[in-house]
């Protein structure tokens, strides 16, 4: 039975979660003090700034540090761009609607675009997280064949598929009416009457088929794949630790300490990445599935806000979790925060010195041989000259 939740004008609805609030409750909220509203503005604004700033930092680090110009980091940068667009295009409007008691002042067409962007960017972020888990599994399970398997054309194809699937569950069904019960495009009947001057409720309408396809395609299936990939990664890392222990029986204490530390780090990393994803998105899609399959629901306002922004919070955690566990990203972060320029590898002194050098010893002119040529030919240098600064003649 394809139905969606409709409420009269006396009830409030959000674009993702439909929840009723009687007019009396709205009047009580309006008569309240301005301190809670100001506090909500402060919290939401801080969250939006954190999301935008963190993902901008990832993009700048990738663009300015050549150490990060690796094919594996393309997924991390794509994730940062997706979360950045979410912070710029969706979160400010969501916060505005949240603080306007759910009213939407921009018309029906922009409401549909806003809902489509919300669904598309959230789906793209989740699918990119899934792609990162697959990429990490290939890099750890088969490091020798990784460069042959993961090539630039394949990475480009994977990213294009992610955006195509995200469009397929957002703009396409919403603007063709596939998500509604009567299969008509939502909000196109909005006129320019008195109600639109104060704003209507920009609701996300759905039917049972759309909810199931969206929830399973955008979350549950990627979640199962991510759990499988990270479980395999943990097993491979554990097997590698056991091999290291078996290969170094003469150094039991050192090898055991290093192996335990390596296994502990892998466990913490996987638990943090997967745990953050599940905590942020599982309540959202579980609740979406439940209310999509039922005709009525009446959740508390606080529960709605927590579930909604908890899913968005994953976009603020991604710039912290994924790049933070990468040493090159941490170095690039440090350079940016210390206002350093792009990091470049310094050339040895012997490559920059002249090929022939003249010095005077006891009044005689002596010619020194080419140091660069000696090093290229594999000739060893004296110990005091290996750093490129020979001792002064006496």
C-alpha contacts under 8 A as a table, 3 or more apart, distances in Angstrom:
res1	aa1	res2	aa2	distance
1	X	208	X	7.05
2	X	181	X	5.27
2	X	207	X	4.82
2	X	208	X	5.34
2	X	209	X	7.35
3	X	180	X	7.71
3	X	181	X	5.06
3	X	206	X	7.37
3	X	207	X	5.30
3	X	208	X	6.99
3	X	295	X	6.83
4	X	180	X	7.07
4	X	181	X	6.18
4	X	205	X	6.05
4	X	206	X	5.55
4	X	207	X	5.66
4	X	292	X	7.19
4	X	295	X	6.75
5	X	18	X	6.92
5	X	205	X	7.31
5	X	295	X	6.41
5	X	296	X	6.80
7	X	10	X	7.62
7	X	11	X	5.92
7	X	12	X	7.71
7	X	13	X	7.92
7	X	20	X	7.22
8	X	11	X	5.82
9	X	12	X	7.43
10	X	21	X	7.62
10	X	22	X	5.96
10	X	23	X	5.53
11	X	19	X	7.85
11	X	20	X	4.81
11	X	21	X	4.96
11	X	22	X	5.36
11	X	23	X	6.74
12	X	18	X	7.69
12	X	19	X	6.39
12	X	20	X	5.04
12	X	21	X	5.27
12	X	22	X	7.53
12	X	101	X	7.34
12	X	102	X	6.18
12	X	103	X	7.85
12	X	201	X	6.70
13	X	17	X	6.94
13	X	18	X	4.66
13	X	19	X	5.21
13	X	20	X	6.20
13	X	102	X	6.16
13	X	201	X	5.83
13	X	202	X	7.20
13	X	203	X	5.92
14	X	17	X	5.27
14	X	18	X	5.41
14	X	19	X	6.99
14	X	102	X	5.75
14	X	201	X	6.76
14	X	202	X	6.30
14	X	203	X	5.29
14	X	204	X	7.30
15	X	18	X	7.09
15	X	115	X	6.80
15	X	201	X	7.65
15	X	202	X	5.18
15	X	203	X	3.79
15	X	204	X	4.38
15	X	205	X	7.94
16	X	203	X	6.56
16	X	204	X	5.14
17	X	203	X	7.76
17	X	204	X	7.39
17	X	288	X	7.38
17	X	304	X	7.05
18	X	203	X	6.91
18	X	204	X	7.73
19	X	297	X	7.13
19	X	298	X	5.76
19	X	299	X	6.37
19	X	300	X	7.90
19	X	301	X	7.59
19	X	304	X	7.97
20	X	298	X	6.51
21	X	25	X	6.44
21	X	26	X	7.00
22	X	25	X	5.46
22	X	26	X	6.63
23	X	26	X	5.05
23	X	27	X	6.31
24	X	27	X	5.15
24	X	28	X	6.33
25	X	28	X	5.03
25	X	29	X	6.25
26	X	29	X	5.07
26	X	30	X	6.25
26	X	101	X	7.54
27	X	30	X	5.07
27	X	31	X	6.19
28	X	31	X	5.12
28	X	32	X	6.37
29	X	32	X	5.24
33	X	36	X	6.70
33	X	37	X	7.71
34	X	37	X	5.21
34	X	38	X	6.03
35	X	38	X	5.11
35	X	39	X	6.03
36	X	39	X	4.99
36	X	40	X	6.10
37	X	40	X	5.08
37	X	41	X	6.19
37	X	99	X	7.36
38	X	41	X	5.02
38	X	42	X	6.18
39	X	42	X	5.03
39	X	43	X	6.19
40	X	43	X	5.13
40	X	44	X	6.02
40	X	99	X	7.92
41	X	44	X	5.29
41	X	45	X	5.84
41	X	95	X	7.93
41	X	99	X	7.73
42	X	45	X	5.19
42	X	46	X	6.00
43	X	46	X	5.19
43	X	47	X	6.18
44	X	47	X	5.03
44	X	48	X	6.20
44	X	95	X	6.55
45	X	48	X	5.11
45	X	49	X	6.16
46	X	49	X	5.14
46	X	50	X	6.09
47	X	50	X	5.08
47	X	51	X	6.22
47	X	313	X	7.92
47	X	316	X	7.67
48	X	51	X	5.12
48	X	52	X	6.19
48	X	87	X	5.97
48	X	91	X	6.60
48	X	92	X	7.26
49	X	52	X	5.20
49	X	53	X	5.77
50	X	53	X	5.19
50	X	54	X	5.87
50	X	316	X	6.34
51	X	54	X	5.48
51	X	55	X	6.36
51	X	83	X	7.37
51	X	84	X	6.95
51	X	87	X	5.97
51	X	315	X	6.35
51	X	316	X	4.34
51	X	317	X	7.95
52	X	55	X	5.49
52	X	56	X	6.05
52	X	83	X	7.76
52	X	84	X	5.42
52	X	87	X	5.52
52	X	88	X	7.00
52	X	316	X	7.86
53	X	56	X	5.13
53	X	57	X	6.14
54	X	57	X	5.12
54	X	58	X	6.53
54	X	316	X	6.86
54	X	319	X	5.47
54	X	320	X	7.35
55	X	58	X	5.05
55	X	59	X	6.40
55	X	80	X	4.92
55	X	81	X	6.94
55	X	83	X	6.75
55	X	84	X	5.59
55	X	316	X	7.77
55	X	319	X	5.66
56	X	59	X	5.15
56	X	60	X	6.14
56	X	80	X	7.48
56	X	84	X	6.96
57	X	60	X	5.14
57	X	61	X	5.99
57	X	333	X	7.29
58	X	61	X	5.14
58	X	62	X	6.24
58	X	77	X	6.89
58	X	80	X	6.50
58	X	319	X	6.48
58	X	323	X	7.51
58	X	329	X	7.96
58	X	333	X	7.97
59	X	62	X	5.22
59	X	63	X	6.18
59	X	77	X	6.22
59	X	80	X	6.81
59	X	81	X	7.43
60	X	63	X	5.06
60	X	64	X	5.99
61	X	64	X	5.40
61	X	65	X	5.80
61	X	68	X	7.80
61	X	329	X	6.91
61	X	332	X	5.36
61	X	333	X	6.32
61	X	336	X	7.15
62	X	65	X	5.62
62	X	66	X	7.42
62	X	68	X	5.57
62	X	69	X	6.79
62	X	77	X	7.36
62	X	329	X	7.91
62	X	332	X	7.93
63	X	66	X	7.50
64	X	341	X	7.54
64	X	342	X	5.00
64	X	343	X	7.50
65	X	68	X	5.76
65	X	69	X	7.36
65	X	332	X	6.25
65	X	342	X	5.49
65	X	343	X	5.77
65	X	344	X	7.98
66	X	69	X	5.24
66	X	342	X	7.72
66	X	343	X	7.16
66	X	344	X	7.53
67	X	70	X	7.49
67	X	328	X	6.54
68	X	73	X	6.76
68	X	328	X	6.54
68	X	329	X	7.11
69	X	73	X	7.10
70	X	73	X	5.56
70	X	74	X	7.16
71	X	74	X	5.46
71	X	150	X	7.89
71	X	151	X	7.52
71	X	152	X	6.72
71	X	155	X	7.73
72	X	75	X	6.40
72	X	76	X	7.69
72	X	135	X	7.13
73	X	76	X	5.03
73	X	77	X	6.23
74	X	77	X	5.15
74	X	78	X	6.06
74	X	155	X	7.80
75	X	78	X	4.99
75	X	79	X	6.09
75	X	128	X	6.59
75	X	131	X	7.23
75	X	132	X	6.19
75	X	159	X	7.74
76	X	79	X	5.04
76	X	80	X	6.24
76	X	132	X	7.36
76	X	322	X	7.33
76	X	323	X	7.54
77	X	80	X	4.92
77	X	81	X	6.17
78	X	81	X	5.10
78	X	82	X	6.19
78	X	128	X	7.46
78	X	159	X	7.87
79	X	82	X	5.14
79	X	83	X	6.20
79	X	124	X	7.98
79	X	125	X	5.85
79	X	128	X	6.00
79	X	129	X	7.38
79	X	318	X	7.95
80	X	83	X	5.18
80	X	84	X	5.91
80	X	318	X	7.65
80	X	319	X	6.82
81	X	84	X	4.95
81	X	85	X	6.19
82	X	85	X	5.25
82	X	86	X	6.31
82	X	121	X	6.04
82	X	124	X	6.91
82	X	125	X	6.10
83	X	86	X	4.91
83	X	87	X	6.20
83	X	121	X	7.26
83	X	125	X	6.73
83	X	315	X	5.28
83	X	316	X	7.70
84	X	87	X	5.04
84	X	88	X	6.20
85	X	88	X	5.03
85	X	89	X	5.74
85	X	90	X	7.58
85	X	121	X	7.50
86	X	89	X	5.47
86	X	90	X	5.13
86	X	91	X	6.30
86	X	117	X	7.93
86	X	118	X	7.18
86	X	121	X	6.13
86	X	122	X	7.65
87	X	90	X	6.02
87	X	91	X	5.14
87	X	92	X	7.15
88	X	91	X	6.59
88	X	92	X	6.81
89	X	92	X	6.70
89	X	93	X	7.21
89	X	117	X	7.80
90	X	93	X	5.47
90	X	94	X	6.10
90	X	114	X	6.84
90	X	117	X	7.01
90	X	118	X	6.04
91	X	94	X	4.94
91	X	95	X	6.04
92	X	95	X	5.17
92	X	96	X	6.20
93	X	96	X	5.01
93	X	97	X	6.17
94	X	97	X	5.18
94	X	98	X	6.02
95	X	98	X	4.92
95	X	99	X	6.21
96	X	99	X	5.26
96	X	100	X	6.11
97	X	100	X	4.98
97	X	101	X	6.49
97	X	102	X	4.86
97	X	103	X	5.75
97	X	104	X	6.14
98	X	101	X	5.72
98	X	102	X	5.42
99	X	102	X	7.17
100	X	103	X	5.60
100	X	104	X	7.94
102	X	201	X	5.96
102	X	202	X	7.56
103	X	198	X	7.73
103	X	199	X	5.14
103	X	200	X	5.14
103	X	201	X	4.79
103	X	202	X	6.93
104	X	107	X	7.21
104	X	111	X	7.56
104	X	199	X	4.83
104	X	200	X	5.13
104	X	201	X	5.45
104	X	202	X	5.61
105	X	196	X	6.77
105	X	197	X	7.02
105	X	198	X	6.60
105	X	199	X	4.18
105	X	200	X	6.62
106	X	110	X	6.21
106	X	111	X	6.97
106	X	199	X	7.41
107	X	110	X	5.79
107	X	111	X	6.23
107	X	190	X	7.12
107	X	196	X	7.15
107	X	199	X	7.84
107	X	200	X	7.98
108	X	111	X	4.91
108	X	112	X	6.37
108	X	186	X	7.99
108	X	187	X	4.84
108	X	188	X	5.90
108	X	189	X	7.82
108	X	190	X	5.88
108	X	202	X	7.63
109	X	112	X	5.33
109	X	113	X	6.47
109	X	187	X	7.13
109	X	188	X	6.86
110	X	113	X	4.94
110	X	114	X	5.97
111	X	114	X	5.04
111	X	115	X	6.20
111	X	187	X	7.68
111	X	202	X	5.95
112	X	115	X	5.15
112	X	116	X	6.05
112	X	174	X	7.03
112	X	175	X	7.28
112	X	186	X	7.49
112	X	187	X	7.37
113	X	116	X	5.02
113	X	117	X	6.10
113	X	171	X	7.55
114	X	117	X	5.18
114	X	118	X	6.20
115	X	118	X	5.06
115	X	119	X	6.27
115	X	170	X	7.90
115	X	204	X	6.95
116	X	119	X	5.25
116	X	120	X	5.93
116	X	170	X	4.85
116	X	171	X	5.03
116	X	174	X	6.80
117	X	120	X	5.07
117	X	121	X	5.90
117	X	170	X	7.28
117	X	171	X	7.58
118	X	121	X	5.58
118	X	122	X	6.14
119	X	122	X	5.39
119	X	123	X	6.01
119	X	166	X	7.66
119	X	169	X	7.48
119	X	170	X	5.48
120	X	123	X	5.20
120	X	124	X	6.02
120	X	166	X	4.84
120	X	167	X	5.89
120	X	169	X	7.08
120	X	170	X	5.26
120	X	171	X	7.41
121	X	124	X	4.99
121	X	125	X	6.06
121	X	166	X	7.27
122	X	125	X	5.16
122	X	126	X	6.35
123	X	126	X	5.20
123	X	127	X	6.16
123	X	166	X	5.57
123	X	218	X	5.54
123	X	219	X	7.86
124	X	127	X	5.16
124	X	128	X	6.01
124	X	162	X	6.10
124	X	163	X	6.16
124	X	165	X	7.96
124	X	166	X	5.51
125	X	128	X	5.17
125	X	129	X	6.32
125	X	315	X	7.77
126	X	129	X	5.12
126	X	130	X	6.43
126	X	218	X	6.97
126	X	219	X	7.03
126	X	222	X	7.41
127	X	130	X	4.95
127	X	131	X	6.27
127	X	162	X	6.24
127	X	218	X	7.12
127	X	222	X	6.65
128	X	131	X	4.89
128	X	132	X	6.20
128	X	159	X	7.80
128	X	162	X	7.00
129	X	132	X	5.10
129	X	133	X	6.44
130	X	133	X	5.20
130	X	134	X	6.48
130	X	222	X	5.85
130	X	223	X	7.59
130	X	225	X	7.07
130	X	226	X	5.65
131	X	134	X	5.13
131	X	135	X	6.12
131	X	158	X	7.91
132	X	135	X	4.99
132	X	136	X	6.08
133	X	136	X	5.17
133	X	137	X	6.20
133	X	226	X	5.95
133	X	229	X	6.03
133	X	230	X	6.68
134	X	137	X	5.10
134	X	138	X	6.33
134	X	226	X	7.59
134	X	229	X	6.22
135	X	138	X	5.25
135	X	139	X	6.23
135	X	150	X	7.89
136	X	139	X	5.03
136	X	140	X	6.17
136	X	233	X	7.73
137	X	140	X	5.30
137	X	141	X	5.79
137	X	229	X	6.10
137	X	230	X	7.29
137	X	232	X	7.21
137	X	233	X	5.64
138	X	141	X	5.37
138	X	142	X	5.68
138	X	143	X	7.06
138	X	146	X	6.24
139	X	142	X	5.81
139	X	143	X	4.93
139	X	146	X	5.57
140	X	143	X	5.63
140	X	233	X	6.82
140	X	236	X	7.26
140	X	237	X	7.69
141	X	233	X	7.17
141	X	236	X	6.31
142	X	145	X	5.66
142	X	146	X	6.00
143	X	146	X	5.01
143	X	147	X	7.86
144	X	147	X	7.34
145	X	148	X	5.26
145	X	149	X	6.23
146	X	149	X	5.15
146	X	150	X	5.80
147	X	150	X	5.34
147	X	151	X	6.38
148	X	151	X	6.42
150	X	154	X	6.36
150	X	155	X	6.71
151	X	154	X	5.32
151	X	155	X	6.22
152	X	155	X	5.08
152	X	156	X	6.08
153	X	156	X	5.09
153	X	157	X	6.11
154	X	157	X	4.94
154	X	158	X	6.09
155	X	158	X	5.02
155	X	159	X	6.23
156	X	159	X	5.21
156	X	160	X	6.13
157	X	160	X	5.07
157	X	161	X	6.12
158	X	161	X	5.08
158	X	162	X	6.27
159	X	162	X	5.05
159	X	163	X	6.44
160	X	163	X	5.30
160	X	164	X	6.08
161	X	164	X	4.95
161	X	165	X	6.09
162	X	165	X	5.31
162	X	166	X	6.19
163	X	166	X	4.93
163	X	167	X	6.15
164	X	167	X	5.16
164	X	168	X	6.14
165	X	168	X	4.86
165	X	169	X	6.53
166	X	169	X	5.55
166	X	170	X	6.32
167	X	170	X	5.14
167	X	171	X	5.50
167	X	172	X	6.36
168	X	171	X	6.72
168	X	172	X	5.48
168	X	173	X	7.09
169	X	172	X	6.53
169	X	173	X	6.28
169	X	214	X	6.37
170	X	173	X	6.02
170	X	174	X	6.05
171	X	174	X	5.39
171	X	175	X	5.81
172	X	175	X	5.58
172	X	176	X	6.05
173	X	176	X	5.06
173	X	177	X	5.72
173	X	178	X	4.67
173	X	179	X	5.83
174	X	177	X	5.27
174	X	178	X	6.31
174	X	179	X	5.94
174	X	185	X	6.65
174	X	186	X	7.54
175	X	178	X	7.93
175	X	185	X	5.91
175	X	186	X	7.99
176	X	183	X	7.78
176	X	184	X	7.21
176	X	185	X	5.86
177	X	180	X	5.78
177	X	183	X	4.67
177	X	184	X	4.44
177	X	185	X	3.98
177	X	186	X	6.68
178	X	183	X	5.18
178	X	184	X	7.27
178	X	185	X	7.71
178	X	210	X	7.37
179	X	183	X	6.68
179	X	205	X	6.54
179	X	206	X	4.62
179	X	207	X	5.74
179	X	209	X	7.96
179	X	210	X	5.45
180	X	183	X	4.97
180	X	184	X	6.34
180	X	185	X	7.25
180	X	186	X	7.13
180	X	205	X	5.52
180	X	206	X	4.71
180	X	207	X	5.46
181	X	184	X	7.79
181	X	205	X	7.96
181	X	206	X	6.61
181	X	207	X	5.24
185	X	188	X	6.41
186	X	189	X	7.75
186	X	205	X	7.23
187	X	190	X	5.68
190	X	196	X	7.73
191	X	196	X	7.12
192	X	195	X	7.62
192	X	196	X	5.63
192	X	197	X	7.40
193	X	196	X	5.61
193	X	197	X	6.99
194	X	197	X	5.35
194	X	198	X	7.13
195	X	198	X	5.59
195	X	199	X	6.17
195	X	200	X	6.67
196	X	199	X	4.65
196	X	200	X	5.97
206	X	210	X	6.25
206	X	211	X	6.50
206	X	292	X	7.01
207	X	210	X	5.50
207	X	211	X	6.27
207	X	292	X	6.66
208	X	211	X	5.24
208	X	212	X	6.28
208	X	292	X	5.81
208	X	293	X	5.80
209	X	212	X	5.36
209	X	213	X	6.23
210	X	213	X	5.19
210	X	214	X	5.87
211	X	214	X	5.18
211	X	215	X	5.83
211	X	288	X	7.37
211	X	289	X	6.26
211	X	292	X	5.93
211	X	293	X	7.95
212	X	215	X	5.28
212	X	216	X	5.95
212	X	289	X	6.88
213	X	216	X	5.50
213	X	217	X	5.66
214	X	217	X	5.29
214	X	218	X	5.61
214	X	219	X	7.89
215	X	218	X	5.41
215	X	219	X	5.59
215	X	220	X	6.49
215	X	285	X	6.08
215	X	288	X	7.64
215	X	289	X	6.75
216	X	219	X	5.48
216	X	220	X	4.62
216	X	221	X	5.59
217	X	220	X	6.65
217	X	221	X	5.90
217	X	222	X	7.29
218	X	221	X	7.10
218	X	222	X	6.72
219	X	222	X	5.33
219	X	223	X	5.81
219	X	281	X	7.89
219	X	285	X	7.17
220	X	223	X	4.99
220	X	224	X	6.26
221	X	224	X	5.18
221	X	225	X	6.28
222	X	225	X	5.06
222	X	226	X	6.01
223	X	226	X	5.08
223	X	227	X	6.14
223	X	278	X	7.92
224	X	227	X	5.18
224	X	228	X	6.22
225	X	228	X	5.09
225	X	229	X	6.12
226	X	229	X	5.07
226	X	230	X	6.06
226	X	274	X	7.74
227	X	230	X	5.34
227	X	231	X	5.99
227	X	274	X	7.48
228	X	231	X	5.15
228	X	232	X	6.21
229	X	232	X	5.16
229	X	233	X	6.16
230	X	233	X	4.84
230	X	234	X	6.11
230	X	270	X	6.60
230	X	274	X	7.99
231	X	234	X	5.14
231	X	235	X	6.31
232	X	235	X	5.06
232	X	236	X	6.14
233	X	236	X	5.15
233	X	237	X	6.10
234	X	237	X	5.14
234	X	238	X	6.11
234	X	266	X	6.98
234	X	267	X	7.03
234	X	270	X	7.76
235	X	238	X	5.05
235	X	239	X	6.16
236	X	239	X	5.07
236	X	240	X	6.20
237	X	240	X	5.11
237	X	241	X	6.29
237	X	263	X	6.99
237	X	266	X	7.38
238	X	241	X	5.08
238	X	242	X	6.34
238	X	263	X	6.45
239	X	242	X	5.08
239	X	243	X	6.24
240	X	243	X	5.05
240	X	244	X	6.26
241	X	244	X	5.13
241	X	245	X	6.32
241	X	259	X	5.40
241	X	260	X	7.94
241	X	262	X	7.61
241	X	263	X	7.07
242	X	245	X	5.06
242	X	246	X	6.22
242	X	259	X	7.84
243	X	246	X	5.06
243	X	247	X	6.04
244	X	247	X	5.09
244	X	248	X	6.33
244	X	255	X	7.19
244	X	259	X	7.43
245	X	248	X	5.52
245	X	249	X	6.72
245	X	252	X	7.38
245	X	255	X	5.94
245	X	256	X	6.50
245	X	259	X	7.23
246	X	249	X	6.06
248	X	251	X	5.66
248	X	252	X	6.83
248	X	255	X	6.71
249	X	252	X	5.58
251	X	254	X	5.68
251	X	255	X	5.96
252	X	255	X	5.33
252	X	256	X	5.76
253	X	256	X	5.25
253	X	257	X	6.11
254	X	257	X	5.28
254	X	258	X	6.20
255	X	258	X	5.21
255	X	259	X	5.90
256	X	259	X	5.05
256	X	260	X	5.99
257	X	260	X	5.27
257	X	261	X	6.17
258	X	261	X	5.12
258	X	262	X	6.07
259	X	262	X	5.06
259	X	263	X	6.07
260	X	263	X	5.12
260	X	264	X	5.99
261	X	264	X	5.06
261	X	265	X	6.12
262	X	265	X	5.18
262	X	266	X	6.26
263	X	266	X	5.16
263	X	267	X	6.17
264	X	267	X	5.12
264	X	268	X	6.18
265	X	268	X	5.18
265	X	269	X	6.06
266	X	269	X	5.16
266	X	270	X	6.15
267	X	270	X	5.37
267	X	271	X	5.99
268	X	271	X	5.13
268	X	272	X	6.01
269	X	272	X	5.25
269	X	273	X	6.22
269	X	325	X	7.31
270	X	273	X	5.26
270	X	274	X	5.96
270	X	275	X	7.96
271	X	274	X	5.43
271	X	275	X	5.45
272	X	275	X	5.15
272	X	276	X	5.90
272	X	321	X	7.45
273	X	276	X	5.48
273	X	277	X	6.45
273	X	321	X	6.46
273	X	322	X	7.40
274	X	277	X	5.18
274	X	278	X	6.24
275	X	278	X	5.23
275	X	279	X	5.99
276	X	279	X	5.25
276	X	280	X	6.04
276	X	314	X	6.99
276	X	317	X	7.70
277	X	280	X	5.41
277	X	281	X	6.08
277	X	282	X	7.85
277	X	314	X	6.60
278	X	281	X	5.49
278	X	282	X	5.21
279	X	282	X	5.95
279	X	283	X	7.22
280	X	283	X	7.01
280	X	284	X	7.64
280	X	310	X	5.13
280	X	311	X	4.68
280	X	312	X	7.54
280	X	313	X	6.64
280	X	314	X	5.75
281	X	284	X	5.30
281	X	285	X	6.42
281	X	310	X	7.20
281	X	311	X	4.93
281	X	314	X	7.67
282	X	285	X	5.55
282	X	286	X	5.90
283	X	286	X	5.17
283	X	287	X	5.96
283	X	307	X	6.25
284	X	287	X	5.42
284	X	288	X	6.07
284	X	307	X	5.65
284	X	308	X	6.61
284	X	310	X	7.87
284	X	311	X	6.36
285	X	288	X	4.78
285	X	289	X	5.99
286	X	289	X	5.24
286	X	290	X	6.29
287	X	290	X	5.05
287	X	291	X	6.20
288	X	291	X	5.48
288	X	292	X	5.91
289	X	292	X	5.06
289	X	293	X	6.29
290	X	293	X	5.42
290	X	294	X	6.40
291	X	294	X	5.07
291	X	295	X	7.23
291	X	296	X	7.17
291	X	297	X	6.36
292	X	295	X	7.60
294	X	297	X	7.29
299	X	303	X	6.67
299	X	304	X	6.81
300	X	303	X	5.32
300	X	304	X	6.45
301	X	304	X	5.12
301	X	305	X	6.37
302	X	305	X	5.27
302	X	306	X	6.20
303	X	306	X	5.24
303	X	307	X	6.14
304	X	307	X	5.35
304	X	308	X	6.08
305	X	308	X	5.16
305	X	309	X	6.12
306	X	309	X	5.51
306	X	310	X	5.76
307	X	310	X	5.13
307	X	311	X	6.55
308	X	311	X	5.72
308	X	312	X	6.87
309	X	312	X	4.88
309	X	313	X	6.01
310	X	313	X	4.96
310	X	314	X	7.11
311	X	314	X	5.83
311	X	315	X	7.98
312	X	315	X	5.69
312	X	316	X	7.40
313	X	316	X	5.20
313	X	317	X	6.45
314	X	317	X	4.97
314	X	318	X	6.14
315	X	318	X	5.43
315	X	319	X	7.55
316	X	319	X	6.43
316	X	320	X	7.52
317	X	320	X	5.24
317	X	321	X	6.07
318	X	321	X	5.22
318	X	322	X	5.86
318	X	323	X	7.94
319	X	322	X	6.16
319	X	323	X	6.11
319	X	324	X	7.48
320	X	323	X	6.23
320	X	324	X	5.44
321	X	324	X	5.33
321	X	325	X	6.51
322	X	325	X	5.84
322	X	326	X	7.22
323	X	326	X	5.19
323	X	329	X	5.45
323	X	330	X	7.07
324	X	327	X	7.31
324	X	329	X	6.49
324	X	330	X	5.84
325	X	329	X	7.96
325	X	330	X	7.74
326	X	329	X	5.34
326	X	330	X	6.34
327	X	330	X	5.09
327	X	331	X	6.32
328	X	331	X	5.12
328	X	332	X	6.18
329	X	332	X	4.98
329	X	333	X	6.01
330	X	333	X	4.99
330	X	334	X	6.20
331	X	334	X	5.05
331	X	335	X	6.25
332	X	335	X	5.06
332	X	336	X	6.21
332	X	343	X	7.98
333	X	336	X	5.18
333	X	337	X	6.09
334	X	337	X	5.16
334	X	338	X	6.04
335	X	338	X	5.15
335	X	339	X	6.06
335	X	340	X	4.90
335	X	341	X	7.08
335	X	342	X	7.92
335	X	343	X	7.87
336	X	339	X	4.88
336	X	340	X	5.73
336	X	341	X	7.40
337	X	340	X	7.61
340	X	343	X	7.94
347	X	351	X	6.66
347	X	352	X	7.37
348	X	351	X	5.60
348	X	352	X	7.02
348	X	388	X	7.60
349	X	352	X	5.33
349	X	353	X	6.29
349	X	387	X	7.81
349	X	388	X	5.48
350	X	353	X	5.36
350	X	371	X	6.40
350	X	372	X	5.82
350	X	388	X	5.67
351	X	372	X	6.08
354	X	357	X	6.58
354	X	370	X	7.86
355	X	369	X	7.49
355	X	370	X	4.90
355	X	371	X	7.09
355	X	372	X	7.20
356	X	367	X	6.92
356	X	368	X	6.22
356	X	369	X	6.32
356	X	370	X	5.86
357	X	367	X	5.99
357	X	368	X	5.57
357	X	369	X	7.66
358	X	365	X	6.68
358	X	366	X	5.85
358	X	367	X	5.00
358	X	368	X	6.53
359	X	365	X	5.99
359	X	366	X	5.67
359	X	367	X	6.87
359	X	368	X	7.96
360	X	363	X	5.77
360	X	364	X	5.40
360	X	365	X	4.80
360	X	366	X	6.19
361	X	364	X	5.30
361	X	365	X	6.62
361	X	366	X	7.12
361	X	393	X	7.12
361	X	394	X	7.81
370	X	373	X	5.43
370	X	374	X	6.48
371	X	374	X	5.10
371	X	375	X	6.30
372	X	375	X	5.20
372	X	376	X	6.18
373	X	376	X	5.11
373	X	377	X	6.14
374	X	377	X	5.20
374	X	378	X	6.35
374	X	379	X	5.24
374	X	380	X	7.61
375	X	378	X	5.07
375	X	379	X	5.62
375	X	380	X	7.10
375	X	381	X	7.90
376	X	379	X	7.55
381	X	385	X	6.17
381	X	386	X	5.95
382	X	385	X	5.28
382	X	386	X	6.40
383	X	386	X	5.49
384	X	387	X	7.07
384	X	389	X	7.65
384	X	390	X	6.12
384	X	391	X	6.90
385	X	388	X	5.49
385	X	389	X	5.73
385	X	390	X	4.53
385	X	391	X	7.25
386	X	389	X	7.48
386	X	390	X	7.92
387	X	390	X	7.78
